[in-house]
Amino acid sequence: MSEQARLGLFGGTFDPIHNGHIHLILALLERNLVDEIVVIPTGNPWMKNQPPSASAKDRHAMVEIALAELPSQMQSRISISDSEILRQGPTYTIDTVNEVKASHPDKKLFLILGDDAFATIDKWHRSSELMALIEPLVIAREGEGLDIAALDLSSTQIREELLSHQDVSGEIPANVLTYIKERNLYAS
């Protein structure tokens, strides 16, 4: 019997997607910790105090733009889901996982999340049911957990830097920065 394919689910606001996100995706694939990754921009994240700054359409587009620059052998292992941004009302991870499980019943699902998110997973909607369906792949910013040196970047920090006209060229993919500037995203 062959081993189940491992599908990593990487949800996030991606407001904007940054080099830390890209680094993580590449590291997981290069180390074969998962066979494929589905990147899932969040719709209406119920645990966030404020809605995303950029529209769902812009956040999805920035993810597409960033991933299009990756080597083709990596691109073939990555897909983007719009299921959460199309869903009405609050978006819950359990609903997304159930959708993915229904469309990929033959794959083992891994939820890719930071140690900060994992620390509060017991507060997530239907968390016990969620944990029964997935295996967490926990990434730590400070070199704990999986041995992937996460880049110390945050989308909040990048938005603040963009707002104050600081140089973020080393923090986000160049083509995403061009998209942001062309659409005047994150400007006051």
Helices and strands as residue ranges (DSSP letters): E 5-12, H 19-30, E 36-41, H 56-68, H 72-75, E 78-80, H 83-86, H 93-103, E 107-114, H 115-119, G 121-123, H 127-133, E 135-139, H 155-163, H 174-182
